[in-house]
Amino acid sequence: GRLTNTKVVMDLGPRGPTMLPWTVRGLDLFVAQSTFVRKHHLVRKSGVTVITVPPIIDNAAFSAPEAQLVCDSSATRVLSKVSKNVVTVAYVARLATQKGPGMFIRAAAEAERLAQRNSSLRFRFVMAGTGPLRGHLEELAERLGVHITFVGFVPNDRLQCLLLDIDVFVFSSLFHESFGMAPV
């Protein structure tokens, strides 16, 4: 950018501040996706101008009324129906270490143990997403004796149907999310 006399802009995702100060030379502007990144001490110390542009979310597409319209047929459903006294608990994110899917499975195993002591508690655990840890996570669930339904990748046009079928959404990230898209 400096050689061609053009502005140089860097998108500061969640790992952006950890790359500083090595990346600031010649930068004219940082684009941060959250105030967490914008106010990070290394970003402020760099002296580079920062603007915040949060990710755009279509709230209407993921609203319960919209989901009920779109997901009324069994063909659009991701999960099968269960009785009303079963609580469906779901993890929806990449199956990568930093997102904490192993923590979700360990918590599910603990909840399962509680349910065995209390006959009024019944759970269904679901993991939606793909990633390098899937095989390890399946082994962990088996080793801990908890049944997890792995549904794999769910495209955005069917994600609202999955969300409509769950009772509890778990966000088990193990690191500071600059702007966690999954809970939004």
Secondary structure, DSSP 8 states (H G I E B T S, - for coil): -TTTT---EEEE-TTGGGGTTTT-TT--EEEESSHHHHT-HHHHHH--EEEE------GGGGSHHHHHHHT-STTT-SS----TT-EEEEEES--SGGG-HHHHHHHHHHHHHHHHH-TT--EEEEEE---TTHHHHHHHHHHHT--EEEEE---HHHHHHHHHT-SEEE---SS--SS-TTT-
